Amino acid sequence: MNRKQVAALAWPCGPTPSTAASSRRSLHLGGRASIRRVLYMAALIAMRCNPALKAFHNRLAATGKKPKVVIVAVMVR
């Protein structure tokens, strides 16, 4: 599988969260939570150990992106 196919399993409508109608909080609706969980943990480790992903993380963080947004960007990278 390529990275787009894996992302499609985790997020059927893309890696962007949906906003719940009754609140301002965003939710991930649909997809496979177990795959998202694995990708999340892998992204955390990769941001520490992989120099290319660490540089990508630092560049996004320096522009003022929220930490969770940066992690999701690393997950789908």
C-alpha positions, -999 to 999 in steps of 0.1 A, spaced: 0 0 0 12 35 -6 7 64 18 -25 76 2 -41 42 5 -32 40 42 -46 75 48 -78 65 30 -82 36 55 -77 59 85 -97 88 72 -123 80 46 -129 117 38 -93 128 42 -72 136 74 -92 167 82 -115 166 112 -152 173 110 -168 199 132 -197 187 154 -229 206 149 -235 211 186 -200 222 196 -169 239 183 -148 208 189 -136 189 159 -141 151 157 -127 124 135 -158 107 122 -155 74 104 -123 56 94 -105 31 115 -95 43 149 -69 15 154 -50 26 122 -51 62 133 -38 52 167 -9 33 152 -1 62 127 -2 87 156 23 67 177 46 61 147 45 98 139 56 107 175 86 84 173 95 94 137 95 131 148 122 123 173 143 98 153 140 106 116 160 137 107 138 146 77 105 144 96 121 162 126 130 191 103 95 190 88 80 191 123 102 219 134 94 240 103 56 236 108 59 243 146 80 274 138 52 288 117 28 286 146 8 255 138 -9 238 167 9 207 180 -19 182 170 -20 197 135 18 192 132 15 156 143 -13 149 118 8 164 90 37 141 100 12 112 100 2 117 64 36 127 51 
